[in-house]
Amino acid sequence: MSQGDNMSDVPTQDFTAYRANKLRKKIWFFVVSAIVICAGALIWLVWFSSVFGVKDVQVVTSSGVSLSADQIAQVKEVANIPINAPIARLDTDTAAQAVANLPWVSSVEVRRGWPNEVVVALVPRIPLARVVSLGQSQGVDAQGIIFDSPNLDGLPLIEATGAPLVSAVEVVSQLPANLAQKVVRVRAQSIDSVELDLKSGSVVRWGSADEPEFKAAVLEALLSLRAQIYDVSAPELPTTTDEKGPKKR
């Protein structure tokens, strides 16, 4: 083969490579364009359209405690989660903080339930007793937090404020069940002067919240006697007042 024949093939080879390279560029252009369009459509769907917008807000408790209709409505109001707003843009932290500011809520978490649901999962405060303020009964929990509660039936009334209230609540929280059910009222002028009014009409001078198990055991023994006042504030030296002898069996 002559040198001239070899040189005549070069333009043909260059043109073929040129066309192949141009075709690859076109394919790559269309692929990239398709990816950009799809990504843009997805971003629009998720972040700006109502396709993935909030359609429902569920309020549940993780403690198994039922909420009243008023409590559920209150949570939805303060959470302020707009219907049809894109769920991806929801500020869950702000919503959770707003709900956590409700006095009767102990803890809360706001979760996205894709594609269209928001779940507000909370733990409500559990009232151990009740207090009366301005003629209205409210619940009080183990931390001494006062809050509105839909059901306070059967809970003892605490007559105390401030630090004595916290001490009184601590005493109530430590009472064994068999003793707690006998208490109708708890009074405290100071943190060391908690008194329990029993259903029988007798009074228990409990004192401070210290040594609850010891005091409960001593009181259990004293209750076998009929008395007006049982003093277990110093459980090592318990006393009774207006004692009338053993209870009739």
SULCOR-V692770 format. One record per residue. N is the residue number from 0. RES is the residue in one letter. SS is DSSP state (helix for helix, strand for strand, loop for the rest). Layout:
n=N res=RES ss=SS
n=N res=RES ss=SS
This chain:
n=0 res=M ss=loop
n=1 res=S ss=loop
n=2 res=Q ss=helix
n=3 res=G ss=helix
n=4 res=D ss=helix
n=5 res=N ss=helix
n=6 res=M ss=helix
n=7 res=S ss=helix
n=8 res=D ss=helix
n=9 res=V ss=helix
n=10 res=P ss=helix
n=11 res=T ss=helix
n=12 res=Q ss=helix
n=13 res=D ss=helix
n=14 res=F ss=helix
n=15 res=T ss=helix
n=16 res=A ss=helix
n=17 res=Y ss=helix
n=18 res=R ss=helix
n=19 res=A ss=helix
n=20 res=N ss=helix
n=21 res=K ss=helix
n=22 res=L ss=helix
n=23 res=R ss=helix
n=24 res=K ss=helix
n=25 res=K ss=helix
n=26 res=I ss=helix
n=27 res=W ss=helix
n=28 res=F ss=helix
n=29 res=F ss=helix
n=30 res=V ss=helix
n=31 res=V ss=helix
n=32 res=S ss=helix
n=33 res=A ss=helix
n=34 res=I ss=helix
n=35 res=V ss=helix
n=36 res=I ss=helix
n=37 res=C ss=helix
n=38 res=A ss=helix
n=39 res=G ss=helix
n=40 res=A ss=helix
n=41 res=L ss=helix
n=42 res=I ss=helix
n=43 res=W ss=helix
n=44 res=L ss=helix
n=45 res=V ss=helix
n=46 res=W ss=helix
n=47 res=F ss=loop
n=48 res=S ss=loop
n=49 res=S ss=loop
n=50 res=V ss=loop
n=51 res=F ss=loop
n=52 res=G ss=strand
n=53 res=V ss=loop
n=54 res=K ss=loop
n=55 res=D ss=strand
n=56 res=V ss=strand
n=57 res=Q ss=strand
n=58 res=V ss=strand
n=59 res=V ss=strand
n=60 res=T ss=strand
n=61 res=S ss=loop
n=62 res=S ss=loop
n=63 res=G ss=loop
n=64 res=V ss=loop
n=65 res=S ss=loop
n=66 res=L ss=loop
n=67 res=S ss=loop
n=68 res=A ss=helix
n=69 res=D ss=helix
n=70 res=Q ss=helix
n=71 res=I ss=helix
n=72 res=A ss=helix
n=73 res=Q ss=helix
n=74 res=V ss=helix
n=75 res=K ss=helix
n=76 res=E ss=helix
n=77 res=V ss=helix
n=78 res=A ss=helix
n=79 res=N ss=loop
n=80 res=I ss=loop
n=81 res=P ss=loop
n=82 res=I ss=loop
n=83 res=N ss=loop
n=84 res=A ss=loop
n=85 res=P ss=strand
n=86 res=I ss=helix
n=87 res=A ss=helix
n=88 res=R ss=helix
n=89 res=L ss=loop
n=90 res=D ss=loop
n=91 res=T ss=helix
n=92 res=D ss=helix
n=93 res=T ss=helix
n=94 res=A ss=helix
n=95 res=A ss=helix
n=96 res=Q ss=helix
n=97 res=A ss=helix
n=98 res=V ss=helix
n=99 res=A ss=helix
n=100 res=N ss=loop
n=101 res=L ss=loop
n=102 res=P ss=loop
n=103 res=W ss=loop
n=104 res=V ss=strand
n=105 res=S ss=strand
n=106 res=S ss=strand
n=107 res=V ss=strand
n=108 res=E ss=strand
n=109 res=V ss=strand
n=110 res=R ss=strand
n=111 res=R ss=strand
n=112 res=G ss=strand
n=113 res=W ss=loop
n=114 res=P ss=loop
n=115 res=N ss=loop
n=116 res=E ss=strand
n=117 res=V ss=strand
n=118 res=V ss=strand
n=119 res=V ss=strand
n=120 res=A ss=strand
n=121 res=L ss=strand
n=122 res=V ss=strand
n=123 res=P ss=strand
n=124 res=R ss=loop
n=125 res=I ss=loop
n=126 res=P ss=loop
n=127 res=L ss=loop
n=128 res=A ss=strand
n=129 res=R ss=strand
n=130 res=V ss=strand
n=131 res=V ss=strand
n=132 res=S ss=strand
n=133 res=L ss=loop
n=134 res=G ss=loop
n=135 res=Q ss=strand
n=136 res=S ss=strand
n=137 res=Q ss=strand
n=138 res=G ss=strand
n=139 res=V ss=strand
n=140 res=D ss=loop
n=141 res=A ss=loop
n=142 res=Q ss=loop
n=143 res=G ss=loop
n=144 res=I ss=loop
n=145 res=I ss=strand
n=146 res=F ss=strand
n=147 res=D ss=loop
n=148 res=S ss=loop
n=149 res=P ss=loop
n=150 res=N ss=loop
n=151 res=L ss=loop
n=152 res=D ss=loop
n=153 res=G ss=loop
n=154 res=L ss=loop
n=155 res=P ss=loop
n=156 res=L ss=strand
n=157 res=I ss=strand
n=158 res=E ss=strand
n=159 res=A ss=loop
n=160 res=T ss=loop
n=161 res=G ss=helix
n=162 res=A ss=helix
n=163 res=P ss=helix
n=164 res=L ss=helix
n=165 res=V ss=helix
n=166 res=S ss=helix
n=167 res=A ss=helix
n=168 res=V ss=helix
n=169 res=E ss=helix
n=170 res=V ss=helix
n=171 res=V ss=helix
n=172 res=S ss=helix
n=173 res=Q ss=helix
n=174 res=L ss=loop
n=175 res=P ss=loop
n=176 res=A ss=helix
n=177 res=N ss=helix
n=178 res=L ss=helix
n=179 res=A ss=helix
n=180 res=Q ss=loop
n=181 res=K ss=loop
n=182 res=V ss=strand
n=183 res=V ss=strand
n=184 res=R ss=strand
n=185 res=V ss=strand
n=186 res=R ss=strand
n=187 res=A ss=strand
n=188 res=Q ss=loop
n=189 res=S ss=loop
n=190 res=I ss=loop
n=191 res=D ss=loop
n=192 res=S ss=loop
n=193 res=V ss=strand
n=194 res=E ss=strand
n=195 res=L ss=strand
n=196 res=D ss=strand
n=197 res=L ss=strand
n=198 res=K ss=loop
n=199 res=S ss=loop
n=200 res=G ss=loop
n=201 res=S ss=loop
n=202 res=V ss=strand
n=203 res=V ss=strand
n=204 res=R ss=strand
n=205 res=W ss=strand
n=206 res=G ss=strand
n=207 res=S ss=loop
n=208 res=A ss=loop
n=209 res=D ss=loop
n=210 res=E ss=loop
n=211 res=P ss=helix
n=212 res=E ss=helix
n=213 res=F ss=helix
n=214 res=K ss=helix
n=215 res=A ss=helix
n=216 res=A ss=helix
n=217 res=V ss=helix
n=218 res=L ss=helix
n=219 res=E ss=helix
n=220 res=A ss=helix
n=221 res=L ss=helix
n=222 res=L ss=loop
n=223 res=S ss=loop
n=224 res=L ss=strand
n=225 res=R ss=loop
n=226 res=A ss=loop
n=227 res=Q ss=loop
n=228 res=I ss=strand
n=229 res=Y ss=strand
n=230 res=D ss=strand
n=231 res=V ss=loop
n=232 res=S ss=loop
n=233 res=A ss=loop
n=234 res=P ss=helix
n=235 res=E ss=helix
n=236 res=L ss=helix
n=237 res=P ss=loop
n=238 res=T ss=strand
n=239 res=T ss=strand
n=240 res=T ss=strand
n=241 res=D ss=loop
n=242 res=E ss=loop
n=243 res=K ss=loop
n=244 res=G ss=loop
n=245 res=P ss=strand
n=246 res=K ss=loop
n=247 res=K ss=loop
n=248 res=R ss=loop
